[in-house]
Amino acid sequence: MDNTFLEILMKRHQLTPEVPSSHTVATWSNGLLVVLFPEVAENRLASTFEIQMILNQLKIQLEQMLQKTQACKKGDCKKNANLFFDAIPSIYNDLLLDINAFVDGDPAAYSAFEVVRAYPGFYALFIYRIAHQLHKLKIPLIPRILAEHAHSKSGVDIHPGAVIGKSFCIDHGTGVVIGETTIIGDHVKVYQGVTLGAISVDKKMAGIKRHPTVENNVVIYSGATILGGETVIGEGCVIGGNVWLTKSVPAGTRVYHNAENKYIESIDV
């Protein structure tokens, strides 16, 4: 092979920052899942001491992963690892509310055990909530690696920068996309194929709110596409399947797609 090409590759290897592998990040997140939710574990932990020991090991592993991102961001790895694990009880409580939302909102869900063990939407939310906490700590790369791992496993693509409230439910899950600057309130339910995205892809929009806001107690049915940073779906709205929205909808509105006439109609309720 041409030596010039080999030198180009070598230079890239020398200049590229070291980062933890996707496998390492995924393994770490799975270890945390097993501790928090024994429903997915093969073996039950026998004591609080054992639980604490494993959590301490996971904290050390996180610190080691953060050290590998220092070429991208300077900071105190140990401090960030401690801050993340300090937030675990709060993240856990939010996940319990998510589980209840699945059980309460899906007639096919017979137990919390089933949701934790078998629902891809819950797995996506677990990864999102830990990735979002790392994102808030301004940790580079690792939140995105986590998000793409969840995407590959569940079919749900949630950017770790999105803000999602309590008691969130993703039914079925496949094809759901939630963009970086999306804001979602409490008690929201979305079905498969829902997109909360930007109206256009423009690099100049980086750092600007370009994804919609969904207020409390909204249901968004399968295939709906809601776009734009100024688009607000008001509290209590129901967005029907295959609806395309680029403008705000008042609270308490039902929006559906009229297939025969190929337009969207809104009915206040």
C-alpha positions as CSV (number, residue, x, y, z in Angstrom):
1,M,0.0,0.0,0.0
2,D,1.2,3.5,-0.8
3,N,3.4,4.8,2.0
4,T,1.9,8.4,1.8
5,F,-1.6,7.0,2.6
6,L,-0.2,5.1,5.6
7,E,1.4,8.3,6.8
8,I,-1.9,10.1,6.5
9,L,-3.6,7.4,8.6
10,M,-0.8,7.5,11.2
11,K,-1.1,11.2,11.5
12,R,-4.8,10.9,12.2
13,H,-4.1,8.3,14.9
14,Q,-1.6,10.6,16.5
15,L,-3.9,13.7,16.4
16,T,-7.2,12.1,17.3
17,P,-8.2,12.5,21.0
18,E,-8.5,9.3,23.0
19,V,-12.1,8.4,23.9
20,P,-13.8,5.4,25.6
21,S,-15.0,2.8,23.1
22,S,-18.8,2.5,22.5
23,H,-18.6,-1.0,24.0
24,T,-17.0,0.3,27.2
25,V,-19.7,3.0,27.5
26,A,-22.5,0.5,26.8
27,T,-21.2,-2.1,29.3
28,W,-21.0,0.6,32.0
29,S,-24.6,1.7,31.4
30,N,-25.8,-1.9,31.5
31,G,-24.0,-2.4,34.8
32,L,-25.9,0.6,36.2
33,L,-29.2,-0.7,34.8
34,V,-28.7,-4.1,36.5
35,V,-28.0,-2.5,39.9
36,L,-31.0,-0.1,39.7
37,F,-33.4,-2.7,38.2
38,P,-33.0,-6.3,39.2
39,E,-35.7,-7.2,36.8
40,V,-33.0,-7.3,34.1
41,A,-30.4,-9.0,36.2
42,E,-29.6,-12.7,36.2
43,N,-28.7,-12.7,39.9
44,R,-30.1,-10.7,42.9
45,L,-27.7,-8.7,45.0
46,A,-27.6,-10.0,48.6
47,S,-26.9,-6.9,50.7
48,T,-26.7,-3.1,50.8
49,F,-23.0,-3.5,51.1
50,E,-22.8,-5.4,47.9
51,I,-24.9,-2.8,46.1
52,Q,-22.7,0.0,47.5
53,M,-19.5,-1.8,46.3
54,I,-20.9,-2.2,42.8
55,L,-22.0,1.4,42.7
56,N,-18.5,2.5,43.8
57,Q,-17.0,0.3,41.0
58,L,-19.3,2.0,38.5
59,K,-18.3,5.4,39.8
60,I,-14.6,4.5,39.3
61,Q,-15.3,3.2,35.8
62,L,-17.1,6.5,35.0
63,E,-14.2,8.5,36.2
64,Q,-11.9,6.4,34.1
65,M,-14.1,7.1,31.0
66,L,-14.1,10.8,31.8
67,Q,-10.3,10.8,31.9
68,K,-10.3,9.5,28.4
69,T,-12.3,12.5,27.3
70,Q,-10.0,15.1,28.8
71,A,-8.4,15.8,25.4
72,C,-11.8,17.2,24.4
73,K,-12.7,18.9,27.7
74,K,-10.7,20.0,30.7
75,G,-12.2,19.4,34.1
76,D,-12.3,17.4,37.3
77,C,-13.2,13.8,36.4
78,K,-13.6,12.7,40.0
79,K,-15.8,15.6,40.8
80,N,-18.1,15.0,37.8
81,A,-18.3,11.3,38.6
82,N,-19.3,12.1,42.1
83,L,-21.9,14.7,40.9
84,F,-23.4,12.1,38.5
85,F,-23.8,9.5,41.2
86,D,-25.2,12.0,43.6
87,A,-28.0,12.4,41.1
88,I,-28.8,8.7,40.8
89,P,-31.6,8.6,43.4
90,S,-33.4,11.4,41.6
91,I,-32.9,9.8,38.2
92,Y,-34.2,6.5,39.7
93,N,-37.3,8.2,41.1
94,D,-38.0,9.7,37.6
95,L,-37.6,6.3,36.0
96,L,-40.1,4.8,38.5
97,L,-42.6,7.5,37.4
98,D,-41.9,6.6,33.8
99,I,-42.6,2.9,34.5
100,N,-45.9,3.8,36.1
101,A,-46.8,5.8,33.0
102,F,-46.2,2.8,30.9
103,V,-48.3,0.5,33.1
104,D,-51.1,3.0,33.4
105,G,-51.1,4.0,29.8
106,D,-50.7,0.7,28.0
107,P,-53.5,-2.0,28.3
108,A,-50.9,-4.5,27.1
109,A,-48.6,-3.8,30.0
110,Y,-49.5,-6.2,32.8
111,S,-46.8,-5.2,35.3
112,A,-43.9,-2.9,36.0
113,F,-41.6,-6.0,35.8
114,E,-42.7,-6.5,32.2
115,V,-42.1,-2.9,31.3
116,V,-38.6,-2.9,32.7
117,R,-37.6,-6.3,31.3
118,A,-39.2,-6.1,27.8
119,Y,-40.2,-2.5,26.7
120,P,-37.7,-0.8,24.3
121,G,-39.3,2.6,25.2
122,F,-38.3,2.2,28.8
123,Y,-34.8,1.2,27.9
124,A,-34.5,4.3,25.7
125,L,-35.7,6.4,28.6
126,F,-33.2,4.8,31.0
127,I,-30.3,5.6,28.7
128,Y,-31.7,9.1,28.0
129,R,-32.0,10.0,31.7
130,I,-28.4,9.0,32.5
131,A,-27.1,10.6,29.3
132,H,-29.0,13.8,30.0
133,Q,-27.5,14.1,33.5
134,L,-24.0,13.7,31.9
135,H,-25.0,16.3,29.3
136,K,-25.9,18.7,32.1
137,L,-22.5,18.2,33.6
138,K,-21.1,19.3,30.1
139,I,-19.4,15.9,29.6
140,P,-18.5,15.6,25.9
141,L,-19.1,12.6,23.7
142,I,-20.2,10.0,26.3
143,P,-23.8,11.2,26.3
144,R,-24.0,10.9,22.5
145,I,-22.4,7.5,22.6
146,L,-25.0,6.4,25.1
147,A,-27.8,7.9,23.0
148,E,-26.7,6.1,19.8
149,H,-26.3,2.8,21.8
150,A,-30.0,3.2,22.9
151,H,-31.0,4.1,19.4
152,S,-29.4,0.9,18.0
153,K,-31.0,-1.2,20.7
154,S,-34.5,0.3,20.8
155,G,-35.1,2.2,17.6
156,V,-35.7,5.4,19.7
157,D,-33.4,8.4,19.0
158,I,-33.4,10.9,21.9
159,H,-30.7,13.6,21.9
160,P,-29.3,13.8,25.5
161,G,-29.8,17.6,25.4
162,A,-33.6,17.3,25.1
163,V,-35.5,18.2,28.3
164,I,-38.2,15.6,29.2
165,G,-40.5,15.9,32.2
166,K,-41.9,13.3,34.6
167,S,-44.1,10.3,33.7
168,F,-43.1,10.1,30.1
169,C,-44.2,7.1,28.0
170,I,-43.0,5.9,24.6
171,D,-45.4,3.2,23.4
172,H,-43.9,0.7,20.9
173,G,-40.9,3.1,20.4
174,T,-39.6,2.2,16.9
175,G,-38.8,5.3,14.9
176,V,-39.3,7.9,17.6
177,V,-37.0,10.9,17.1
178,I,-36.6,13.7,19.8
179,G,-34.2,16.5,18.8
180,E,-31.7,18.3,20.9
181,T,-33.6,21.4,22.0
182,T,-37.0,19.7,22.4
183,I,-38.8,20.5,25.7
184,I,-41.4,18.0,26.9
185,G,-43.6,18.5,30.0
186,D,-45.1,16.0,32.4
187,H,-47.4,13.1,31.6
188,V,-46.8,13.1,27.9
189,K,-47.2,9.9,25.8
190,V,-45.9,9.4,22.2
191,Y,-46.3,6.5,19.9
192,Q,-44.0,4.9,17.3
193,G,-42.7,7.0,14.4
194,V,-43.2,10.4,16.1
195,T,-40.7,13.1,15.1
196,L,-40.0,16.2,17.2
197,G,-37.6,17.9,14.9
198,A,-36.3,21.1,13.3
199,I,-37.9,22.7,10.3
200,S,-34.6,22.8,8.4
201,V,-31.1,21.6,8.8
202,D,-28.9,24.7,9.0
203,K,-25.5,24.7,10.9
204,K,-26.2,28.4,11.7
205,M,-29.0,27.1,14.0
206,A,-26.5,25.4,16.4
207,G,-27.2,26.4,20.0
208,I,-30.6,27.9,19.0
209,K,-33.9,26.4,20.0
210,R,-35.0,24.7,16.8
211,H,-37.2,21.8,18.1
212,P,-40.8,22.0,19.5
213,T,-42.1,22.4,23.0
214,V,-44.7,19.9,24.2
215,E,-46.6,20.9,27.3
216,N,-48.1,18.6,30.0
217,N,-50.7,15.9,29.4
218,V,-50.2,15.6,25.6
219,V,-50.7,12.5,23.5
220,I,-49.0,12.2,20.1
221,Y,-50.1,9.3,17.9
222,S,-48.0,7.3,15.5
223,G,-46.3,8.9,12.5
224,A,-46.9,12.5,13.7
225,T,-44.2,15.0,12.7
226,I,-43.9,18.2,14.8
227,L,-41.2,20.7,13.7
228,G,-39.8,24.0,14.7
229,G,-38.4,25.8,17.8
230,E,-41.3,28.2,18.0
231,T,-43.9,25.4,17.7
232,V,-45.7,24.8,21.0
233,I,-48.2,22.0,21.6
234,G,-50.5,23.2,24.3
235,E,-51.4,21.4,27.5
236,G,-53.9,18.5,27.0
237,C,-53.7,18.4,23.2
238,V,-54.2,15.1,21.3
239,I,-52.2,15.0,18.0
240,G,-53.5,12.3,15.7
241,G,-51.5,9.9,13.5
242,N,-49.6,11.2,10.5
243,V,-50.2,14.8,11.3
244,W,-47.6,17.3,10.1
245,L,-47.3,20.4,12.3
246,T,-45.0,23.5,11.9
247,K,-47.1,25.9,14.0
248,S,-48.4,26.0,17.6
249,V,-51.6,24.4,18.7
250,P,-53.7,25.9,21.6
251,A,-54.2,23.9,24.8
252,G,-57.0,21.3,24.7
253,T,-57.0,20.9,20.9
254,R,-57.4,17.7,18.9
255,V,-55.5,17.7,15.7
256,Y,-56.0,15.0,13.1
257,H,-55.1,14.3,9.5
258,N,-58.0,14.2,7.0
259,A,-56.7,11.5,4.6
260,E,-59.5,12.1,2.0
261,N,-58.8,15.8,1.6
262,K,-55.1,15.6,2.6
263,Y,-55.1,18.4,5.1
264,I,-55.0,18.9,8.9
265,E,-58.1,19.9,10.9
266,S,-58.2,21.1,14.4
267,I,-61.1,20.8,16.8
268,D,-61.1,22.5,20.2
269,V,-62.3,20.3,23.0
